[in-house]
């Protein structure tokens, strides 16, 4: 399985880095495409588990949620009223239940599963756009690089540390192969990569302690986020969200570490960078 993982990474990583570098509409389109693919796979997981979900509402109101999150950014490209994000979130909430009310065989479980998907994926991952838009001096681009590099380092470091030193299971019920040794090793590697990026990109913009905190925060949240998505897959009895990415599963599997990390990091960065 290692060779397919490497080959997929050789294609995917340059695409991700190019999207981050160019930013703007290109990067937005990239993130929106990832979100829609993750929503599609989320729907597949629930169908596999024979759990009700409205897949059309997932897409329609998922797009509304993306707009609401991006509109909340203080550095948005579009000049929208500051409180319009709340409007879009309200539309999502009302819309999901309205569709359920007019649907035969109404189901509270279907509405709840649909809302979970809209919050868990579009709301969370849309913050990747907000991070990239942080100003001034295109500083958001470097924060986005740090986010991706740190998460990749966490994943790679945890894999090899767990493989060579792993003895104590991190959470046997949710993810049997993950170990405490792997988690600690992944965090150490990730923080090291964060500090290296900080030194290369903007040593004068945030402090060493702030960079250290950001690296630790990203790595820990990424692992919790990964386990959170594993709970969903475990309940459905599936190993991967799909098999579209050889050696990596699906897009939902590849971007699961960003689900809890992106929104928390964005608001931490906004606080840190407010002058």
C-alpha positions as CSV (number, residue, x, y, z in Angstrom):
1,X,0.0,0.0,0.0
2,X,3.0,2.3,0.4
3,X,3.7,2.7,-3.3
4,X,0.2,3.8,-4.3
5,X,0.3,6.3,-1.4
6,X,3.5,7.7,-2.7
7,X,2.4,7.9,-6.3
8,X,-0.9,9.6,-5.3
9,X,1.0,12.1,-3.2
10,X,3.4,12.9,-6.0
11,X,0.4,14.0,-8.1
12,X,-1.7,15.6,-5.3
13,X,0.9,17.6,-3.4
14,X,2.0,19.8,-6.3
15,X,-1.6,20.5,-7.1
16,X,-2.4,21.5,-3.5
17,X,0.8,23.7,-3.4
18,X,-0.1,25.4,-6.7
19,X,-3.6,26.1,-5.5
20,X,-2.3,27.7,-2.3
21,X,0.3,29.7,-4.2
22,X,-2.1,31.2,-6.8
23,X,-4.9,31.8,-4.3
24,X,-7.9,33.8,-5.4
25,X,-10.6,32.1,-7.4
26,X,-8.4,29.2,-8.3
27,X,-7.8,28.3,-4.6
28,X,-11.5,28.9,-3.8
29,X,-12.6,26.6,-6.6
30,X,-10.1,24.0,-5.3
31,X,-11.4,24.1,-1.8
32,X,-15.1,24.1,-2.9
33,X,-14.4,21.1,-5.1
34,X,-12.9,19.2,-2.1
35,X,-15.8,20.1,0.1
36,X,-18.4,18.9,-2.5
37,X,-16.4,15.6,-2.9
38,X,-16.3,15.1,0.8
39,X,-20.0,15.7,1.1
40,X,-20.6,13.1,-1.6
41,X,-18.5,10.6,0.3
42,X,-20.2,11.5,3.5
43,X,-23.5,10.6,1.9
44,X,-22.1,7.3,0.6
45,X,-20.9,6.4,4.1
46,X,-24.3,7.0,5.6
47,X,-26.0,5.0,2.8
48,X,-23.6,2.1,3.4
49,X,-24.6,2.2,7.1
50,X,-28.3,2.4,6.0
51,X,-28.7,5.7,7.9
52,X,-31.1,8.3,6.4
53,X,-29.6,11.5,4.9
54,X,-30.8,14.0,2.3
55,X,-28.0,14.1,-0.2
56,X,-29.5,16.9,-2.2
57,X,-29.8,19.1,0.9
58,X,-26.2,18.3,1.7
59,X,-25.0,19.8,-1.5
60,X,-27.4,22.8,-1.8
61,X,-27.2,24.0,1.8
62,X,-23.5,22.9,2.0
63,X,-22.9,25.6,-0.7
64,X,-24.9,28.1,1.4
65,X,-22.7,27.3,4.4
66,X,-19.5,27.8,2.4
67,X,-20.7,31.3,1.4
68,X,-21.6,32.1,5.0
69,X,-18.2,31.1,6.3
70,X,-16.3,33.0,3.6
71,X,-18.5,36.0,4.1
72,X,-17.5,36.1,7.8
73,X,-13.8,36.7,7.0
74,X,-12.6,40.1,7.7
75,X,-10.4,39.9,4.6
76,X,-13.0,38.6,2.2
77,X,-12.6,39.5,-1.4
78,X,-16.3,40.3,-1.6
79,X,-17.6,43.4,0.2
80,X,-20.6,41.9,2.0
81,X,-22.3,43.1,5.2
82,X,-20.5,41.8,8.3
83,X,-23.6,40.0,9.7
84,X,-24.5,38.2,6.4
85,X,-22.8,35.0,7.5
86,X,-25.4,34.5,10.2
87,X,-28.1,34.9,7.5
88,X,-26.6,32.0,5.4
89,X,-26.2,29.8,8.5
90,X,-29.9,30.4,9.3
91,X,-30.9,29.6,5.8
92,X,-29.1,26.2,6.1
93,X,-30.8,25.4,9.4
94,X,-34.3,26.5,8.2
95,X,-33.8,24.9,4.7
96,X,-32.9,21.5,6.0
97,X,-35.9,21.3,8.2
98,X,-38.2,22.8,5.6
99,X,-37.2,20.1,3.1
100,X,-37.8,17.5,5.8
101,X,-41.2,18.9,6.6
102,X,-42.4,18.6,2.9
103,X,-40.7,15.2,2.4
104,X,-42.9,12.1,2.8
105,X,-42.0,9.8,5.7
106,X,-40.4,12.7,7.7
107,X,-37.4,11.8,9.8
108,X,-35.7,13.7,12.6
109,X,-32.7,11.3,12.2
110,X,-32.4,12.3,8.5
111,X,-32.5,16.0,9.3
112,X,-29.9,15.5,12.1
113,X,-27.5,13.5,9.8
114,X,-27.9,16.1,7.1
115,X,-27.1,19.0,9.4
116,X,-24.2,17.1,10.9
117,X,-22.7,16.7,7.4
118,X,-23.2,20.4,6.6
119,X,-21.5,21.6,9.8
120,X,-18.8,18.9,9.9
121,X,-17.6,19.4,6.3
122,X,-18.6,22.7,4.6
123,X,-18.5,24.9,7.7
124,X,-15.2,23.4,8.8
125,X,-13.3,23.2,5.6
126,X,-14.5,26.5,4.2
127,X,-12.2,28.1,6.8
128,X,-9.3,27.0,4.6
129,X,-10.4,29.8,2.3
130,X,-10.5,32.3,5.2
131,X,-7.0,31.3,6.4
132,X,-5.6,31.9,2.8
133,X,-7.3,35.4,2.7
134,X,-5.6,36.7,5.9
135,X,-3.8,39.9,5.3
136,X,-1.6,41.9,5.1
137,X,1.3,41.1,2.7
138,X,-0.3,37.8,1.6
139,X,0.5,36.4,5.0
140,X,-2.4,34.0,4.7
141,X,-0.6,32.1,2.0
142,X,2.2,31.2,4.5
143,X,-0.2,30.3,7.2
144,X,-1.9,28.0,4.8
145,X,1.4,26.4,3.9
146,X,2.1,25.9,7.5
147,X,-1.3,24.3,8.1
148,X,-0.8,21.8,5.3
149,X,2.9,21.0,6.0
150,X,2.2,20.5,9.7
151,X,-0.7,18.2,9.1
152,X,1.2,16.2,6.5
153,X,4.2,16.0,9.0
154,X,1.8,14.8,11.7
155,X,0.4,12.1,9.5
156,X,3.8,10.9,8.2
157,X,5.6,11.2,11.6
158,X,2.8,9.3,13.3
159,X,2.9,6.5,10.7
160,X,6.6,5.8,11.0
161,X,6.8,6.4,14.7
162,X,3.9,4.1,15.3
163,X,5.3,1.5,12.9
164,X,8.7,1.3,14.6
165,X,7.9,2.2,18.2
166,X,4.2,1.8,18.6
167,X,3.1,-0.5,21.5
168,X,0.3,1.2,23.3
169,X,-3.0,1.7,21.5
170,X,-4.3,5.3,21.3
171,X,-8.0,4.2,20.9
172,X,-8.5,0.6,20.0
173,X,-12.2,0.9,19.5
174,X,-12.0,3.8,17.0
175,X,-8.7,3.2,15.3
176,X,-6.8,0.0,16.3
177,X,-3.6,0.8,14.4
178,X,-3.0,4.2,16.0
179,X,-0.7,4.3,19.1
180,X,0.4,6.8,21.7
181,X,4.0,6.4,20.5
182,X,2.9,7.3,17.0
183,X,0.9,10.2,18.2
184,X,3.7,11.7,20.2
185,X,6.2,11.1,17.4
186,X,3.9,12.7,14.9
187,X,3.5,15.8,17.1
188,X,7.2,16.2,17.6
189,X,7.9,16.0,13.9
190,X,5.0,18.4,13.2
191,X,6.1,21.0,15.6
192,X,9.6,20.9,14.2
193,X,8.2,21.4,10.7
194,X,6.1,24.4,11.9
195,X,9.1,26.0,13.5
196,X,11.1,25.5,10.3
197,X,8.4,27.1,8.2
198,X,8.1,30.0,10.7
199,X,11.8,30.6,10.4
200,X,11.6,30.5,6.6
201,X,8.4,32.5,6.0
202,X,7.9,35.1,8.7
203,X,10.1,35.0,11.8
204,X,9.3,38.7,12.5
205,X,5.5,38.5,12.1
206,X,4.7,36.1,15.0
207,X,6.9,35.1,17.9
208,X,8.7,31.8,18.4
209,X,6.3,30.9,21.3
210,X,3.3,31.6,19.0
211,X,4.8,29.4,16.3
212,X,5.4,26.6,18.8
213,X,1.8,26.9,20.0
214,X,0.4,26.9,16.5
215,X,2.4,23.7,15.6
216,X,1.3,21.9,18.7
217,X,-2.3,23.0,18.2
218,X,-2.5,21.9,14.6
219,X,-0.9,18.5,15.3
220,X,-3.2,17.7,18.3
221,X,-6.4,18.9,16.6
222,X,-5.5,17.1,13.4
223,X,-5.3,13.8,15.3
224,X,-8.5,14.4,17.2
225,X,-10.2,15.3,13.9
226,X,-8.9,12.2,12.2
227,X,-10.3,10.1,15.1
228,X,-13.6,11.9,14.9
229,X,-14.0,11.0,11.2
230,X,-13.0,7.4,12.1
231,X,-16.0,7.2,14.5
232,X,-18.3,7.9,11.6
233,X,-16.6,5.3,9.4
234,X,-16.5,2.8,12.2
235,X,-20.3,3.2,12.8
236,X,-20.9,2.5,9.1
237,X,-18.6,-0.4,9.0
238,X,-16.3,1.0,6.3
239,X,-12.6,1.4,6.2
240,X,-12.4,4.3,3.7
241,X,-14.8,6.9,2.5
242,X,-14.2,5.8,-1.1
243,X,-11.4,4.3,-3.2
244,X,-10.9,7.2,-5.6
245,X,-7.4,8.0,-4.4
246,X,-5.2,4.9,-4.6
247,X,-3.6,4.1,-1.2
248,X,-5.4,7.0,0.4
249,X,-9.0,6.1,0.3
250,X,-11.2,9.1,-0.5
251,X,-11.1,12.9,-0.3
252,X,-12.9,12.7,3.0
253,X,-10.1,10.5,4.3
254,X,-7.4,12.9,3.0
255,X,-9.0,16.0,4.4
256,X,-10.4,14.6,7.7
257,X,-7.5,16.1,9.7
258,X,-8.6,19.6,8.6
259,X,-12.2,19.3,9.8
260,X,-11.5,20.5,13.4
261,X,-8.2,22.2,12.7
262,X,-9.1,24.7,10.1
263,X,-11.8,26.7,11.9
264,X,-9.9,26.7,15.3
265,X,-6.7,27.8,13.6
266,X,-8.4,30.6,11.7
267,X,-9.8,32.2,14.8
268,X,-6.5,31.8,16.7
269,X,-4.7,33.4,13.8
270,X,-7.2,36.3,13.7
271,X,-6.6,36.9,17.3
272,X,-2.8,36.7,16.9
273,X,-2.6,39.0,13.9
274,X,-4.9,41.7,15.1
275,X,-2.6,44.7,15.6
